[in-house]
Amino acid sequence: MINKQTINLDFDREHIWHPYTSMTQPLPVYPVSHANANRIFLETGESLIDGMASWWSAIHGYCHPVLNEAITTQISKMSHVMFGGLTHEPAVELCKKLVSITPESLDKVFLADSGSVSVEVAIKMALQYWLSQGYTGKQKLMTPLKGYHGDTFAAMSVCDPVNSMHSMYSGFLPEHVFVPAPSAKFNGEFSPAEADTLESYFAAHHQDVAAFIIEPIVQNAGGMNFYHPDYLKHLRILCDKYDVLLICDEIATGFGRTGTLFAVEHANIEPDILCIGKALTGGMMTLSTTLTTSKVAIGISEGEAGVLMHGPTFMGNPLACATACASIDLLLEQPWQEQIEHINDVLTTQLAKCKHLDAVVDVRTLGAIGVVELNRSVDVAKIQRFFIEQGVWIRPFGKLIYLMPPYISDEQSLTKLCNAIYAAIEQQAY
């Protein structure tokens, strides 16, 4: 049954700026009435199987009763209180959980607003740490090409300088040291030459570099590059050898997406600083954290400033913290590894048929991620309409049509998502 549309799309088009969208030629938007489990319902009557988990965050799906209850219970007490000079149970309990599930050396937690802000905080931590140690020359970062770390300015400065959506800001951004992107594939062979190349950059630049920042195992928005765990192992060794801190950005990969709770576990390494967000609250609201070691935290605190120079207004928001606690418990109480393995099995099997299409360059899967890479960029508006007609919600970017579905997705839903991708390419609906 087609419902009457109530959202004023004319007003939306004229006045509301959507992500990465023109105000003169805006991409179409579709009016959502509600969402439940792994489905998004439009006001115009369509029911869409969600393949995006709301930009990879809604791992439990939508309107989950456990998360709804956590919000309802907390909001009856308080939705927010300033974190300066005050604390509260949701923040303390969340930080306890994070310290217990992240690498052992990460025992200091900074609660931030969003993924980009957690990266900003991580960069500040690294710079302040070396300043507190008397190393005034360590003012740069090192990072691989094809990386993506967020939309705020410091985060943009360590995104890919050529192919990222932020290249237009290059003249305003600090210049950092970019190394070749990891090239050995996740299930391939790691070449010692790749480690040697990486070390050559450390040898040449370590005196100027405060930290190396990287998305572990999966470079996400920079091209969905799934790389070999040995890259991270060598990176950890080089950071120690050359006195460079290691920042791992797990905003997209944290909480099971790659098959381990955190992607660094594939390489069995521990970073000096860890950024997490997105799935932290199960996609219910914005929250991120930056975790670090006692070495870094104490080093900053014993420096000239004596404090970390950052403090968001909504830091430690009780409503978000309570929801994050519930989301973490919900994940860990389930056989989440089996869920991820099941999703991977279906995506691997069902997307494989896309390999035979002429327009397809590569098909790859890892954990609950499936990617079909094309030989040209997609027309987002055109392919979005096609996907709506197929009863699915998939939002590609560049040459990549990808899936990062909620973990609750069943085989039938996953198969329908994969079939829609195949049909879009076969029928050139992109």
N, C-alpha and C positions, 0 to 999 in steps of 0.2 A: 504493500500500500504506500502510495506517495504522500508524504506529509507536507503540509503547508510550510513554506520557508518563512522564517521570522527574522533571521539575521539580515541586516541592511547591507547587501553587498556593494551597492553603489557608494554608500558612505565609506565602507571599508576600502574600496578602490581609490577613492578620492583623498582620503585622509590618513590611512593607516599604512605604515611602512613595515612590510614583512621582511624576513631575513633574505639578504642577497637578492633584492627585488627592486626594479626600477619604479619610480613614481609616475613616469610618463607612459611606460609600456609594462605595467605590472603583470607578473605571472598570475594566472587564475588561482583563486582560492576556493575551497569547498567548505560549505557551512556544516559544522559538526553539532549534532544535538546531544549526543552522549557517547560514552565508550564503556565497554565491559569485556572482561577477559582479554581475548586477543582480537577483538573486533571494534572498529570505529563506525559509528552510525551517522549518516548525513541527514540533514533536515529534508533533503529531497528524496529520502527513502532508501538509499543504497546502504547495504551492510558490507563493510570492507574488512577483509582479513589483513591484519597489520603485519607488515614485514620489516618495520623500522624500529619498533619499540620506542617510539618518540625520541628519535635520534639516540637510540641505544640505551635508554635509561629505564624504561618501563619493563624490567625483566620479569616481573610477576604478572604482567598484563595490567588492565585497567580496573578501577573500582574494586580492588581486592578487599574483602571484608576485614582482614587482619590490619591492613594499613589504614583503612577508614576508621576502624575502632581506635587505633593509636592516635590518630589526629583528633577524633572526637573527645577522647579522654583527656588529652593534653590541653586542648583549647578551652575546656571547662575550668582549667587551673590558671593558665596564662598562655597567650600566644607568643609574647615576646617580653624580654626584659634586658636592659643593657648588660653586656658582659664585662664592662669595665668596673672592677670593684665588687662584682657580684658573680655568683655561680649558681648552678641548679642541677638537679638530678639527671635530666635527659642528656646534658652535655657530659657530665661525669661518666654516666653509663656508656654513652657512645664512645668516648675516648678509651674506656676500659676495653670495650669490644675491639676497637681498631688496633690497639696495642697488642691484643692477644692473637689477632688473625694475620697481621702483617709481619714481615721479617723481624726477627727477634731484636735486632739492634735499633729499630725505630721505636723509640719510647717517649718521644715528645710530640704533641699534637697541636697544630694550629687550625682552628675552625674558620673556614672562609665562606664566601658567598656562592661562588660558581667555579667552574673548571678553569677559566681564564685567570681568575683571581688567585686560585691556588698556585698556578704557574708564576704569576707575579710575585707571590709570597716566597716561592722556592728560589726564584732569582735573587730576591732581596736577601734571603738567608745566606745564599752562597757568597754574594758580594760583601755582606756585613761580616761574615765569618772571617774572610781573609783580611779585611780591614782591621778586625779586632786582633788578628795575629801579626799585624804590622806589615802585611804585604799590600802596599798601595797600588802596585802595578797590575794586580789581577782584576781587571775590569771588563774582560770579555767572556763570552760563552763559546763553547764548541758544540756543534750539532751536525747530524747528517742531513744531506739533501733529502727531499721528499717528506720532510717532517711537517707536522701541524700541531700547534700548541694553544691556539686560541685567538681571539679577536682583539684583545686589549694590546696596548703598544709594546710592552716588553715581551709579551707572548708572541706577537706578530714578528718581532725582530728575530726570532729563532724558527720561524716557519720558512719553508723553502723560498729562497729569494727570487726565483725566476717563475716557477710554476704555481705558486700559491696565489690565492685571491688577494693577497696583501702586497704584491710586488709594486703597486702604484705608490706605496708609502715609503719606498726604499730611501728616498732622500731625507726623510724625517727620522728614520730609525737608526739606532746605533749599529755599527758594523761588527759582525761577529765572525767566527771562523767556521766555515762549512766544509765538511768532509764528504767524500763520496757516500751515497746511500748504500746500506747493506745490500750485497748482491747475491750471496748464497741463499738458496731457498730453504724454507723451514725443514723440509724432508730431504734436502739435497746433501751435497758434500761441501764442507767448509774448507776453503783454500787458505793455507798459511800466508799466501801473498796478500790476502785481504787484511789479515792482522798486521802484516808488515806495512802496508799502506797507511793503515790507521795509526800505527806507531810513528810514522814519519811526521804526521801532523802534530802529535803530542810533542815529539822532540823539538819541532820548530816553534811551537806556540805556547807551551805549557807555562812559561813565565808570565804570560799575559792572560791566561785563562783561569777563571774561578771555578767553572763547572762545565761538565758535558751533560747536555740534556737530550733525552731520547725517549721515544715511545717503545717500550719493550715488546719484541716479537712481531708486533703489527704496527706499521706506519699507516695510520688510518686515513684521515681526509686528504693526506698528501698523495694517495695512490693505492691504498690497500696492499701494501708490500708486506708479505709474510716472510720473515727472514730467519736465518739459522740461529739457534740459541748460543752457539759457540762465539758469535759476534759479541754477545753480551758478556760472556765469560772473559774474553780477551779485553773488552772494554773495562771491566772491573779491575783487571790486573794493571792495565795502563793508567787508570785513574790513580791507583795506589802508588804506582811507580813514579809518576810525575807530579804528585801532589795536586790533583784536580778532583773536585767533588763530583759525584755522579748523581744526577737528578733523573729519576724515572717517572715519566708521565703516564700514569695508568688510569687516566680519566675515562678513556673508552674501553680499556681492556680489563679493568678491575671487576671483581665479583663474578668470576667464572666464564666470561665471554670467550676466552681462548681455550678453555678446557681445564685450566688450573685456576685456583681462586684469584691469584694475581699472576700476571704473565711472567714476572721475574722468576717464578718458580720453575719455569721450563729450563732455565739456565742455572738454577740453584745459586743465585747471587743475591746480595743485599745492597740496595742503593744507600747513599748518604741522605737523600731526600726523596720522598715519594709523594706524588700528587694523585688524589683520587676525587671522583665526583660522579656525575651522571647517574649511575645505578645505585649510588649511595643511599638515596631515599626511595629506591624503587620507582623513580620517575615521578614521585608525587609532588615534589617542590625542590627549589634550588638549594643546594648545600654542597660544599666541597671541603676537603681537608688537605693539609700539607703536613706530613710526618717527617721527623728527622731524628738524628741520633743525639745522645747526650753530648758527644764531642762537639757537634755543631752548635747545639743549643747553649751549652755552657760557654763555648768559645765566643759566641755573640754576646752573651750576658756579661762576660768579663771584659768586653771591649769598651771603647770610649763612650759610646752611646748608652751602654748598659741594658738596653732593651731592643727587641726587634721592632723596627719602625713601621708598624702596620697595625691597624685596628678598625675593621669595618663596623659600621653602625649596627648591622644585623648579625654580627659575629656570635656564634653559639646560639642561634635562634632556637628556643625550646621546642617549638612546633616541628621544625625540621629535624632536630636532634632526636626527638621521640619517634618520629616516623622512620628515621634511619635505623634506630635500634630495632624497631619492629621488622624492617625490611631485612636486616642482617640475620636476625633470628629466623625469620621465615625461610630465607635461602638455606641456611645451614641445617635446619631441621628437615629439609627435603633431600632426596637423593639427587642433588643438583648435577653431580657428575654424570649420572645416567641420563638425565635430561639433555645435557649438552651433547653427550655421545649419540643419543638418538637423533637430535637435530642434525648433527654432523653427518650421520649415516644417510639421512634422507636428502639433505642438500647435496652431498657428494654424488649420490645416485641420480637424483632428478636433474641436477644442473649439468651432468656429464653430456647429455644429449646436445647441449648448446655448442659443444666443441666442434660439431660437424657443420655448423653454419658459417658461411663465408665471411660474415662480418665480425666473427668472434676471434679475438687474438689469444685469449687465455681464459680458463675457468679454474678457480682455486677455492678451496674451503679450509677452514681451520676453526675448531670449536663450533660455536654457534654463529659463524660468519660464512657467507657464501658470496662470491664475486664473479661476475661475468664481465670481462674487459673487451670492449669493442674497438674497431679500427677508426672510429670517429666519434666526436662528442654527440650526445643525444640532444634533441629538442625537448626540453623538460616539459613545456606546456603540452606538446603533442603526445608524448609518451604517458604523461600523467592522466590525460583524458582516456587513453586506451586502458590503462590499468584500472581506472574507476569503472569502466565498462566491463572489465573482467572480474570485478568484485574484490580487488586487492588494493592495498595502499603500499606503494613502493616509490621512493623518491631518489632517482639516480643523481649523480653529478659527474660532469666531465664525460669521460669515455666509460665510466663504470656504472653498471647496474648491479646493486648489491643487496643482500639481505642480512639483517641483524634482528631476528624476530624475538618476541618475548619467549622466555624459557618454557612457558606453559603450552606452547604451540604443539598441536597434535600432527600426526602424519598427513591427514587429509588436508589440513590447512597449509602445511609446508609444501605439499605436492601442488596445491592450487597456485601458490606463490611462484613456484618454479615453472609451472606450465605457462603462467602469464608472461614471465620473462622470455621463455622460448617463443611464444606466440608473437610478442612484440618485435622480437628480432626477425623472426621468419617473415612476418608480414610488413616489415620495415616501417613499423609504427613509431619510429623514433627520430 
